[in-house]
């Protein structure tokens, strides 16, 4: 089986983008509430956030669906399910105990002036479980924080497996490659937009919409013909994505300002994000379908780095925003220092056999990108 290296590369590139994205949240105002906030909100940071948020999570869910297609070609459903437990549920639970309380500790200190011990914040974190209103909180109460992506992906993977197995038994769904054209791919943003009105909404999309993206990745984007179309028209897709993103940045970053809730009920949000997915899939196949030592390392490190990064970044931001230096320098320090420390933590953790599986560092990578 030919490995799609560009899928691996897009995945770890998305994880790296999260460092400047989450650092930008520190300098955003209005509806962006974050664990740590600078006294100097930045329009540039807000513009960067609204440019990235529409596409980054849809791309990761589509990639997950595409990867599941190839994984199930070499694994039985039971083996696949066991891997989902090991690679998703176990790291989620471990992160909930080992990573999220660190985020809560610094959020509690920042937002409430808490001056107690980490142990006290740890107890408060779990004792406030009943106060949880959603997957992501910012004030130090219980929250799954960024690990929402992992638990969503676990639930979606299990539910999708049921749909896939049912389809095999009942209908044996097969899409005709001749019916897949660029307009068809683009218009898929419509069901994603409509599905945003159902289910828990995180990062601009509902869990039902993410579920649909996973299935689209499995059934459609895994097709050679669909990937060929995206690669053939990658330049057009990128140009359209840039134009839409500029419009998004102008409307929601400049015209309406920081207080405007730019979320998945907006068709502009969804079409911009979906165009970004198609553009990056096409450009990735054309430009990034290569493998070298750095890419191999990043592909292995990206998942545990995702689990660790938010706690490190929040801790770094807590101290950096206190420094009497220009905000742009604060931003750069937060990004660079959190990058270095996160990968440093990864290097330590991957050398501890009993800890590796808790952070998704269990030695094996999936055979399909």
C-alpha positions, 0 to 999 in steps of 0.5 A: 500500500502506498503511503500518503505522506502529505496526509501525515505532513498536514497533520503535524503542520496543523499541530504546529499551527496550534502554538501561534493560534493559542498564543494569539488567544492570549491577545484576543478580546471579546468572545475569545475568553482564554485561560490567560489574557494580556492587558494589550488585546491585538487586532492582528492576533484576532485576525490570525485567529479568525483566519485559522479557526474555520479550517484547522479542526475540519481538516483534522477530522477529515484526515482522521476519516481518511486514515480510518479508511486505510486502517480498516483495510489492514485491520479487523473491526475489533482490532481497530476498535481496540486501537481507538481505545488505546490511542484515544480513550487512554490518552484522553483519561490520562490527559484529564488527570495529568494535563488539564489540572495544570491548565486549571491551576494557572487559569485559577491563579490568573482569573481568581487570584488563587494563591494556594497550592497546586494540590488545592487547585487539583482538588478544586478542578475535580470538585467543580465537575458539576459546574462544567457547562461545555468541553472548554472552560477558562477559569480553573473549573473542571474542563476537558480543555483541548482534549475535547478533540480526542474524546470527540474523535473517539466517540465519532470513530466508534459511531462511524465504525458502526455506520461503516459495518452496517453499510457493508452488510446492508448496502455496501456503499460505493461512490461512483468516481465519475460523479465526483467533480469539483463543484460537488466537493465544494458544495459539501459545505452546505450539510456541514453548515446545516448540521452545525445547528445540532449537538455540542458546538466546539471551535465553530462546529457541532459534533454532528458536523465533525461526524459528517466530516469524518465520514466524508473523509472515509468515503469520499476524500479517500478516493483516488479520484477525489484526491486527484481533483483536489490536486489538479485544481489546488491553485484555484482552491487556494486562491478561493480560500485566500479570498474568502479568508480575507473577507472573513478577516475584514468582516469579523476582525475589522468591521464587526470587531472583537466582540462579534461571535463568528461561529458555525451558524455563519455559512461564510465561516463554514465555506471558508473552512471547507475551502481551506480543507480542499485547498490544503488537501490539494496543495499538500498532495502537490507540494508536501507529498515527501518524507524525510527525517524531520517529517518522520519525527514530527509525524511521531511526535505530533499527537503527544505534543498536542496532548501536552502543548496547551498546559505548557503554553498556558504556564508560559503565558501566565509568566510572560504577560507579566513582563514589561515588554511589547506585546509582539515580543510577549507573543514570540516568547510564548510561541517559541518557549512553549514550542521548545518546552513542549518538545522537551517534555515529549523527549522525556516522556517518550523515554519512560516506557510506563508513561508512553502509552498514556500520551499516545507514544506507544511505538506504532503509527497507522499504516495509512496517512 
